[in-house]
């Protein structure tokens, strides 16, 4: 299972970063691979909340539904896919650091291409997606510093 883990320092408090990252509608703002994302239902975000969306990774379009598996403001937010071709788990952690937040973003995913070719291509896809994740986190840090919530 390919794993990507990146972290970034964000000069904002952990609760503010948590609130922004955990809001499904914000996914398309900071994650360039997500092209659609919306929460199902109107209730407050909590364990069990589902989000529907779509991603474009390496030129391929994937629709998905996720379910929140951990919701512990302001320290951890995790979800896993429950529908769609790609199976994945995303874990986000938020730790106080130097007056801001150390945000760590981890993706554990099954091979997206399948078969023998998929296994051989995993390292290439993993490196390319890790670069995308790193760029997304840097953009998120800039965005939250330039446009703080509240």
C-alpha positions as a Markdown table, in Angstrom:
| # | Residue | x | y | z |
|---|---|---|---|---|
| 1 | Unk | 0.0 | 0.0 | 0.0 |
| 2 | Unk | 1.6 | 3.3 | -1.1 |
| 3 | Unk | 2.0 | 5.9 | 1.7 |
| 4 | Unk | 2.6 | 9.6 | 1.4 |
| 5 | Unk | 3.3 | 11.6 | 4.5 |
| 6 | Unk | 4.3 | 15.3 | 4.5 |
| 7 | Unk | 4.2 | 18.1 | 7.1 |
| 8 | Unk | 4.4 | 21.8 | 7.1 |
| 9 | Unk | 4.6 | 24.6 | 9.7 |
| 10 | Unk | 1.6 | 27.0 | 9.6 |
| 11 | Unk | 1.8 | 30.2 | 11.5 |
| 12 | Unk | -1.8 | 29.9 | 12.8 |
| 13 | Unk | -3.2 | 28.2 | 15.9 |
| 14 | Unk | -4.0 | 24.5 | 15.7 |
| 15 | Unk | -7.8 | 25.0 | 16.1 |
| 16 | Unk | -7.9 | 27.4 | 13.2 |
| 17 | Unk | -5.9 | 25.0 | 10.9 |
| 18 | Unk | -8.0 | 22.1 | 12.1 |
| 19 | Unk | -11.3 | 23.9 | 11.4 |
| 20 | Unk | -10.2 | 24.9 | 7.8 |
| 21 | Unk | -8.8 | 21.5 | 6.9 |
| 22 | Unk | -11.7 | 19.5 | 8.3 |
| 23 | Unk | -14.3 | 21.5 | 6.4 |
| 24 | Unk | -15.1 | 19.5 | 3.2 |
| 25 | Unk | -16.0 | 22.6 | 1.1 |
| 26 | Unk | -12.4 | 23.9 | 1.7 |
| 27 | Unk | -10.8 | 20.8 | 0.1 |
| 28 | Unk | -10.9 | 22.2 | -3.4 |
| 29 | Unk | -9.3 | 25.5 | -2.1 |
| 30 | Unk | -6.1 | 24.0 | -0.8 |
| 31 | Unk | -5.8 | 20.5 | -2.4 |
| 32 | Unk | -5.1 | 20.8 | -6.1 |
| 33 | Unk | -5.9 | 17.1 | -6.8 |
| 34 | Unk | -9.5 | 17.5 | -5.4 |
| 35 | Unk | -11.9 | 18.8 | -8.0 |
| 36 | Unk | -15.2 | 18.4 | -6.0 |
| 37 | Unk | -16.0 | 18.0 | -2.3 |
| 38 | Unk | -19.1 | 18.4 | -0.3 |
| 39 | Unk | -20.5 | 17.1 | 3.0 |
| 40 | Unk | -23.5 | 14.8 | 2.9 |
| 41 | Unk | -26.3 | 16.1 | 5.2 |
| 42 | Unk | -26.5 | 19.2 | 7.2 |
| 43 | Unk | -25.3 | 18.1 | 10.7 |
| 44 | Unk | -22.1 | 19.1 | 12.4 |
| 45 | Unk | -18.9 | 17.4 | 11.3 |
| 46 | Unk | -18.3 | 14.3 | 13.5 |
| 47 | Unk | -17.2 | 10.7 | 13.4 |
| 48 | Unk | -19.4 | 9.1 | 10.8 |
| 49 | Unk | -19.9 | 12.2 | 8.6 |
| 50 | Unk | -19.6 | 11.4 | 4.9 |
| 51 | Unk | -18.2 | 13.6 | 2.1 |
| 52 | Unk | -18.7 | 13.0 | -1.6 |
| 53 | Unk | -16.1 | 14.3 | -4.0 |
| 54 | Unk | -13.8 | 13.7 | -6.9 |
| 55 | Unk | -10.0 | 13.8 | -7.5 |
| 56 | Unk | -7.8 | 14.0 | -10.5 |
| 57 | Unk | -4.5 | 12.3 | -10.0 |
| 58 | Unk | -1.9 | 11.7 | -12.7 |
| 59 | Unk | -4.6 | 12.6 | -15.3 |
| 60 | Unk | -7.1 | 10.1 | -14.0 |
| 61 | Unk | -10.5 | 11.2 | -12.5 |
| 62 | Unk | -11.7 | 9.3 | -9.4 |
| 63 | Unk | -15.0 | 9.8 | -7.6 |
| 64 | Unk | -15.2 | 8.9 | -3.9 |
| 65 | Unk | -17.2 | 9.0 | -0.7 |
| 66 | Unk | -15.3 | 9.2 | 2.6 |
| 67 | Unk | -16.4 | 8.8 | 6.2 |
| 68 | Unk | -14.8 | 10.5 | 9.1 |
| 69 | Unk | -13.2 | 8.0 | 11.5 |
| 70 | Unk | -11.5 | 10.3 | 13.9 |
| 71 | Unk | -12.6 | 13.8 | 14.9 |
| 72 | Unk | -10.6 | 15.2 | 17.8 |
| 73 | Unk | -10.3 | 19.0 | 17.5 |
| 74 | Unk | -7.8 | 20.4 | 17.4 |
| 75 | Unk | -5.4 | 17.5 | 17.2 |
| 76 | Unk | -6.6 | 14.8 | 14.7 |
| 77 | Unk | -8.9 | 14.4 | 11.8 |
| 78 | Unk | -9.0 | 11.1 | 9.9 |
| 79 | Unk | -11.2 | 9.6 | 7.2 |
| 80 | Unk | -11.4 | 6.6 | 4.9 |
| 81 | Unk | -13.0 | 5.9 | 1.6 |
| 82 | Unk | -16.2 | 3.9 | 1.7 |
| 83 | Unk | -17.2 | 4.2 | -2.0 |
| 84 | Unk | -15.2 | 4.6 | -5.2 |
| 85 | Unk | -12.4 | 2.8 | -7.2 |
| 86 | Unk | -9.6 | 4.0 | -5.0 |
| 87 | Unk | -9.3 | 2.8 | -1.4 |
| 88 | Unk | -7.5 | 5.2 | 0.9 |
| 89 | Unk | -7.1 | 6.5 | 4.4 |
| 90 | Unk | -6.2 | 10.1 | 5.2 |
| 91 | Unk | -4.9 | 11.1 | 8.6 |
| 92 | Unk | -4.3 | 14.8 | 9.5 |
| 93 | Unk | -2.6 | 15.8 | 12.7 |
| 94 | Unk | -2.2 | 19.2 | 14.2 |
| 95 | Unk | 0.4 | 19.9 | 16.8 |
| 96 | Unk | 1.3 | 23.2 | 18.5 |
| 97 | Unk | 4.8 | 24.4 | 17.3 |
| 98 | Unk | 6.6 | 27.6 | 17.7 |
| 99 | Unk | 3.4 | 29.7 | 18.1 |
| 100 | Unk | 1.7 | 28.0 | 15.2 |
| 101 | Unk | 0.9 | 24.5 | 14.0 |
| 102 | Unk | 2.8 | 21.6 | 12.7 |
| 103 | Unk | 0.3 | 20.0 | 10.2 |
| 104 | Unk | 1.0 | 16.5 | 9.1 |
| 105 | Unk | -0.9 | 14.9 | 6.3 |
| 106 | Unk | -0.7 | 11.2 | 5.6 |
| 107 | Unk | -2.4 | 9.2 | 2.8 |
| 108 | Unk | -2.4 | 5.4 | 2.8 |
| 109 | Unk | -3.8 | 4.1 | -0.5 |
| 110 | Unk | -4.1 | 0.9 | -2.4 |
| 111 | Unk | -2.5 | 0.7 | -5.8 |
| 112 | Unk | -4.6 | 2.8 | -8.2 |
| 113 | Unk | -3.6 | 1.0 | -11.4 |
| 114 | Unk | -4.0 | -2.6 | -10.4 |
| 115 | Unk | -2.3 | -5.7 | -11.8 |
| 116 | Unk | 1.5 | -6.1 | -12.3 |
| 117 | Unk | 1.9 | -2.8 | -14.0 |
| 118 | Unk | 0.2 | -1.0 | -11.1 |
| 119 | Unk | 2.7 | -2.5 | -8.6 |
| 120 | Unk | 5.6 | -1.4 | -10.8 |
| 121 | Unk | 4.2 | 2.1 | -11.3 |
| 122 | Unk | 3.4 | 2.6 | -7.6 |
| 123 | Unk | 6.8 | 4.2 | -6.8 |
| 124 | Unk | 6.6 | 6.7 | -9.7 |
| 125 | Unk | 3.0 | 7.6 | -8.8 |
| 126 | Unk | 3.9 | 7.9 | -5.1 |
| 127 | Unk | 6.8 | 10.3 | -5.8 |
| 128 | Unk | 4.7 | 12.4 | -8.1 |
| 129 | Unk | 1.8 | 12.6 | -5.7 |
| 130 | Unk | 4.2 | 13.3 | -2.8 |
| 131 | Unk | 5.4 | 16.4 | -4.7 |
| 132 | Unk | 1.8 | 17.5 | -5.2 |
| 133 | Unk | 1.0 | 17.0 | -1.5 |
| 134 | Unk | 4.1 | 19.0 | -0.5 |
| 135 | Unk | 3.0 | 21.8 | -2.8 |
| 136 | Unk | -0.6 | 21.7 | -1.5 |
| 137 | Unk | 0.7 | 22.0 | 2.1 |
| 138 | Unk | 2.9 | 24.9 | 1.3 |
| 139 | Unk | -0.1 | 26.6 | -0.5 |
| 140 | Unk | -2.3 | 25.9 | 2.5 |
| 141 | Unk | 0.3 | 27.5 | 4.9 |
| 142 | Unk | 0.5 | 30.6 | 2.7 |
| 143 | Unk | -3.3 | 30.8 | 2.4 |
| 144 | Unk | -4.0 | 30.6 | 6.1 |
| 145 | Unk | -1.4 | 33.2 | 7.0 |
| 146 | Unk | -2.6 | 35.6 | 4.3 |
| 147 | Unk | -6.3 | 35.1 | 5.0 |
| 148 | Unk | -6.7 | 34.0 | 8.7 |
| 149 | Unk | -10.2 | 32.9 | 9.7 |
| 150 | Unk | -12.4 | 34.9 | 12.0 |
